[in-house]
Amino acid sequence: MGLMMIDVVQAFDRSPITSLQADDATLLEKKLAIAFGRFKDRENWLKPYQRIEILHRLATLVQSQREDFGRLIAREGGKPRTDALIETDRAIDGIRSAADLLRTWAGHEIPMGLTAASTDRRAWTLPEPIGVVAAIAAFNHPLNLVVHQIAPAIATGCPIIIKPASSTPLNCVELVRLVHEAGMPEGWVQTFLPEDRGLAETFATDPRIAFLSFIGSAKVGWQLRSKLAPGTRCALEHGGVAPLIVDKTVDLERIIEPIAKGGYYHAGQVCVSVQRIYLHSKVQDEFIDRFTARVAALRNGDPLLAETEVGPLITPREADRVEQWINEAIAGGAKLFGGGRFSETTLTPAVLVSPPKNAKVSTLEVFGPLTCIFPSDTLDEAIAEANSLPVAFQSSIFTQDLQAAFHAAERLDASAVMINDHTAFRTDWMPFAGRHESGYGIGGIPYTMREMTAEKMVVFRL
């Protein structure tokens, strides 16, 4: 019986792109054995200068294919091409950042002589690769997310096997091809395209895996963590129901555009996409008028077209789900602005005002082109509502009141609070992490490198 094939289609119109051969249990075992063998062979670990050279060459290769990657992101993932090119630029910068960090990547001295028993000793730490990395990526940033897993692994000297999302594997496959073109010896960076979900769990929970990097749904991530082999460390990046507070002091002229970008970028398929807007009643009517008009002007369409601002959801089933959630909220009394179906895969951007607090759109991550507005009378009321869910990732407040900014920054339950910016702001060198059900561990190129590093202490007795 032959190996299964994975069909890859365009997100927007579901037309075929190509088919890739899936990996069965035999191929998984072969890849794990190769990776584990590379790690155990300490004499042939890549030197830091070799890793730097590979990363620099890789960045140059990706740069030379910038337009191709942008087009591929738009085709398989549905992200509008303008934003897809920005993703590519971020990926290139992330690869270079990983190389740059190696220039100061070092251990540190542990003080001795502080007690009589510790005299005549010197101690220091050495950073070593943690071991084989199993990486599982999500679909929504099909190039940059895998760079956030592959580049730190290369930099720290960890063998890595990466499983891209089954709907968007092509950017990962092409990036790994370029890794080898950049001079990486075979076996250090491998892809894994499992023929079924059970095999993905087998991969993540294998005892030869030292570190699991997971980007995806909370349900799957926490389930995998509960099944990891003893000693396996992990980082989980899930999602949130990102809250944004609009204070009574805002300049409405300046805040509509960033909030619209934060809510509808990549059709809302971002783990920190603006979803809950807590609006002070003093500016309620004017904000709703301005914001719904801007959202109505967002251009739906084929992500390959330069003018498209909001493309498809990753599958028609996801579009159906978001539509159902919106209808449920309307039945509960919410007022709808916009919405509707642009095509089988694509939804027209929507705004819901005052959905029920227990509705799915109010409590669960929508991952679609929708924001919800909740009027509030005080800042503390807005903060309390923002903190009311078991998820916590990035949050924000728009205000011209310095006291309100500090008050919110210190009281919002979030890993990051943006002041006068939307919740989806991110750079690739900053810490990026969910709290509570939203994740475990810290992402971002430098922080992932630390997660993939094991420090060894050396104590020298004089």
Secondary structure, 3 states (H helix, E strand, C coil): CCCCEEEEECCCCCCEEEEEECECHHHHHHHHHHHHHHHHCHHHCCCHHHHHHHHHHHHHHHHHCHHHHHHHHHHHHCCCHHHHHHHHHHHHHHHHHHHHHHHHCCCCEECCCCCHHHCCEEEEEEEEECCEEEEECCCCCCCHHHHHHHHHHHHHCCCEEEECCCCCCHHHHHHHHHHHHCCCCCCCEEECCECCHHHHHHHHCCCCEEEEEEECCHHHHHHHHHCCCCCCEEEEECCCCCEEEECCCCCHHHHHHHHHHHHHHHHHCCCCCCCEEEEEHHHHHHHHHHHHHHHHHCCECCCCCCCCCECCCCCHHHHHHHHHHHHHHHHCCCEEEECCECCCCCECCEEEECCCCCCHHHHCCCCCCEEEEEEECCHHHHHHHHCCCCEECEEEEECCCHHHHHHHHHHCCCCEEEECCCCCCCCCCCCECCEECCEECCECHHHHHHHCEEEEEEEEEC
